[in-house]
Amino acid sequence: MGRVRSQGEAIETVKRRPGLTPESRENQVISIAMDLAEKMMANGTASSQVITHFLKQGSPKAKKEMEILEKQSQLIDAKIESIRSLQGMDTMYKEALNAMRSYSGGGDTSED
């Protein structure tokens, strides 16, 4: 791109290659928006919505909510791991029962 003049101040814009995935493109746009918001706040031209957004993000309530979300995410991951572990144990018990049946002369009666 080039230089864009906004309210008498030059803002450097860098031509970036678009992201290859929707997630990477979204991250690029977020990064650009954050850079612009930071510049606007630094030179005193930020709108009240931008200022309010960042004030809310810095509040103790928002930080606590983020902490709660992180812990909920960890809990969900632990539950998923527990379910996978139980599924592995179920398979192991079936194999052990089949092995005991074959040792006792009951033959191979697999119940799948």
Backbone hydrogen bonds in HBPLUS format (Angstrom, degrees):
<---DONOR---> <-ACCEPTOR-->    atom                        ^
c    i                          cat <-CA-CA->   ^        H-A-AA   ^      H-
h    n   atom  resd res      DA  || num        DHA   H-A  angle D-A-AA Bond
n    s   type  num  typ     dist DA aas  dist angle  dist       angle   num
A0004-VAL N   A0011-ILE O   3.44 MM   7  5.61 172.2  2.45 150.6 152.7     1
A0011-ILE N   A0004-VAL O   3.12 MM   7  5.61 158.2  2.17 153.1 159.9     2
A0006-SER N   A0009-GLU O   3.12 MM   3  5.51 174.7  2.12 151.7 152.6     3
A0009-GLU N   A0006-SER O   3.11 MM   3  5.51 166.1  2.13 115.8 120.0     4
A0025-ARG N   A0021-THR O   3.01 MM   4  6.29 157.4  2.06 155.8 162.4     5
A0026-GLU N   A0022-PRO O   2.92 MM   4  6.08 156.5  1.97 144.7 151.3     6
A0027-ASN N   A0023-GLU O   2.94 MM   4  6.18 156.2  2.00 145.6 152.1     7
A0028-GLN N   A0024-SER O   2.99 MM   4  6.21 148.7  2.09 141.3 149.3     8
A0029-VAL N   A0025-ARG O   3.02 MM   4  6.32 161.0  2.06 151.9 156.0     9
A0030-ILE N   A0026-GLU O   2.93 MM   4  6.16 160.5  1.97 152.3 158.1    10
A0031-SER N   A0027-ASN O   2.93 MM   4  6.07 156.3  1.99 143.5 150.1    11
A0032-ILE N   A0028-GLN O   2.94 MM   4  6.24 157.8  1.99 150.7 156.4    12
A0033-ALA N   A0029-VAL O   2.91 MM   4  6.13 162.8  1.94 150.8 155.6    13
A0034-MET N   A0030-ILE O   2.87 MM   4  6.08 157.6  1.92 151.6 157.7    14
A0035-ASP N   A0031-SER O   2.96 MM   4  6.17 159.4  2.00 148.0 153.6    15
A0036-LEU N   A0032-ILE O   2.94 MM   4  6.19 160.7  1.97 151.1 156.3    16
A0037-ALA N   A0033-ALA O   2.88 MM   4  6.06 162.6  1.91 149.9 154.9    17
A0038-GLU N   A0034-MET O   2.90 MM   4  6.06 157.9  1.95 147.9 154.1    18
A0039-LYS N   A0035-ASP O   2.98 MM   4  6.25 157.1  2.03 147.9 153.8    19
A0040-MET N   A0036-LEU O   2.87 MM   4  6.10 162.0  1.90 154.2 159.3    20
A0041-MET N   A0037-ALA O   2.91 MM   4  6.08 156.8  1.96 148.7 154.8    21
A0042-ALA N   A0038-GLU O   2.94 MM   4  6.10 152.2  2.02 143.8 151.9    22
A0043-ASN N   A0039-LYS O   3.03 MM   4  6.28 150.7  2.12 149.0 155.4    23
A0045-THR N   A0040-MET O   2.86 MM   5  4.95 142.9  2.00 149.9 151.6    24
A0044-GLY N   A0041-MET O   3.38 MM   3  5.07 155.9  2.44  93.6 100.5    25
A0051-ILE N   A0047-SER O   3.12 MM   4  6.45 168.4  2.14 155.6 158.2    26
A0052-THR N   A0048-SER O   2.85 MM   4  5.93 163.7  1.87 147.8 152.9    27
A0053-HIS N   A0049-GLN O   2.92 MM   4  6.04 156.1  1.97 143.5 150.1    28
A0054-PHE N   A0050-VAL O   3.19 MM   4  6.50 165.1  2.22 153.2 155.2    29
A0055-LEU N   A0051-ILE O   2.91 MM   4  6.13 149.2  2.01 148.8 158.6    30
A0056-LYS N   A0052-THR O   2.91 MM   4  6.09 159.9  1.95 152.9 157.3    31
A0057-GLN N   A0053-HIS O   3.01 MM   4  6.30 154.3  2.08 144.6 152.2    32
A0058-GLY N   A0054-PHE O   3.14 MM   4  6.25 137.7  2.33 136.2 145.6    33
A0058-GLY N   A0055-LEU O   3.24 MM   3  5.23 130.6  2.50  93.6 106.2    34
A0059-SER N   A0056-LYS O   3.13 MM   3  5.20 160.1  2.18 104.6 110.8    35
A0063-LYS N   A0059-SER O   3.07 MM   4  6.38 160.0  2.12 152.6 158.5    36
A0064-LYS N   A0060-PRO O   2.90 MM   4  6.09 154.3  1.96 147.6 154.4    37
A0065-GLU N   A0061-LYS O   2.90 MM   4  6.18 156.3  1.96 149.6 156.4    38
A0066-MET N   A0062-ALA O   2.95 MM   4  6.20 152.9  2.03 146.2 153.2    39
A0067-GLU N   A0063-LYS O   2.98 MM   4  6.23 150.3  2.07 142.4 150.7    40
A0068-ILE N   A0064-LYS O   2.88 MM   4  6.17 155.9  1.94 150.4 156.7    41
A0069-LEU N   A0065-GLU O   2.93 MM   4  6.18 159.0  1.98 147.4 153.0    42
A0070-GLU N   A0066-MET O   2.96 MM   4  6.16 153.4  2.03 144.3 151.5    43
A0071-LYS N   A0067-GLU O   2.97 MM   4  6.26 158.3  2.02 148.8 154.4    44
A0072-GLN N   A0068-ILE O   2.88 MM   4  6.12 153.5  1.95 150.2 157.9    45
A0073-SER N   A0069-LEU O   2.94 MM   4  6.14 151.5  2.03 143.5 151.2    46
A0074-GLN N   A0070-GLU O   2.96 MM   4  6.29 152.8  2.04 145.8 153.2    47
A0075-LEU N   A0071-LYS O   2.89 MM   4  6.12 151.2  1.97 144.3 152.4    48
A0076-ILE N   A0072-GLN O   2.93 MM   4  6.19 158.1  1.98 148.9 154.1    49
A0077-ASP N   A0073-SER O   2.98 MM   4  6.25 159.6  2.02 147.4 153.0    50
A0078-ALA N   A0074-GLN O   2.91 MM   4  6.17 152.7  1.99 145.2 152.8    51
A0079-LYS N   A0075-LEU O   2.90 MM   4  6.19 154.1  1.97 149.1 156.2    52
A0080-ILE N   A0076-ILE O   2.95 MM   4  6.21 158.8  2.00 151.9 157.3    53
A0081-GLU N   A0077-ASP O   2.99 MM   4  6.21 160.8  2.02 147.5 152.7    54
A0082-SER N   A0078-ALA O   2.89 MM   4  6.08 152.1  1.96 145.2 153.3    55
A0083-ILE N   A0079-LYS O   2.93 MM   4  6.19 157.6  1.98 150.2 155.5    56
A0084-ARG N   A0080-ILE O   2.99 MM   4  6.26 161.9  2.02 151.5 156.4    57
A0085-SER N   A0081-GLU O   2.91 MM   4  6.08 153.0  1.98 144.9 152.7    58
A0086-LEU N   A0082-SER O   2.87 MM   4  6.13 156.2  1.93 148.7 155.1    59
A0087-GLN N   A0083-ILE O   2.96 MM   4  6.21 152.8  2.04 148.0 155.2    60
A0088-GLY N   A0084-ARG O   3.04 MM   4  6.31 151.6  2.12 143.8 151.1    61
A0089-MET N   A0085-SER O   2.88 MM   4  6.19 150.9  1.96 147.4 156.1    62
A0090-ASP N   A0086-LEU O   2.92 MM   4  6.13 153.6  1.99 147.5 154.0    63
A0091-THR N   A0087-GLN O   3.21 MM   4  6.46 159.2  2.26 144.9 149.0    64
A0092-MET N   A0088-GLY O   3.00 MM   4  6.22 156.4  2.05 144.4 151.4    65
A0093-TYR N   A0089-MET O   2.84 MM   4  6.09 156.3  1.89 154.0 159.7    66
A0094-LYS N   A0090-ASP O   3.07 MM   4  6.31 160.2  2.11 148.6 153.5    67
A0095-GLU N   A0091-THR O   3.03 MM   4  6.28 159.2  2.08 149.6 155.1    68
A0096-ALA N   A0092-MET O   2.94 MM   4  6.16 154.4  2.00 146.6 154.0    69
A0097-LEU N   A0093-TYR O   2.89 MM   4  6.12 161.0  1.92 153.6 158.2    70
A0098-ASN N   A0094-LYS O   3.00 MM   4  6.19 160.7  2.04 147.9 153.2    71
A0099-ALA N   A0095-GLU O   2.94 MM   4  6.13 152.7  2.02 144.0 151.8    72
A0100-MET N   A0096-ALA O   2.92 MM   4  6.18 158.3  1.97 150.0 155.6    73
A0101-ARG N   A0097-LEU O   2.93 MM   4  6.15 154.1  2.00 147.6 154.8    74
A0102-SER N   A0098-ASN O   3.01 MM   4  6.24 156.1  2.07 145.4 151.6    75
A0103-TYR N   A0099-ALA O   2.99 MM   4  6.24 147.4  2.10 145.6 154.7    76
A0104-SER N   A0100-MET O   3.02 MM   4  6.20 144.9  2.14 143.8 152.6    77
A0106-GLY N   A0101-ARG O   2.83 MM   5  5.03 147.5  1.94 167.2 158.1    78
A0105-GLY N   A0102-SER O   3.40 MM   3  5.26 159.4  2.44  97.1 102.4    79
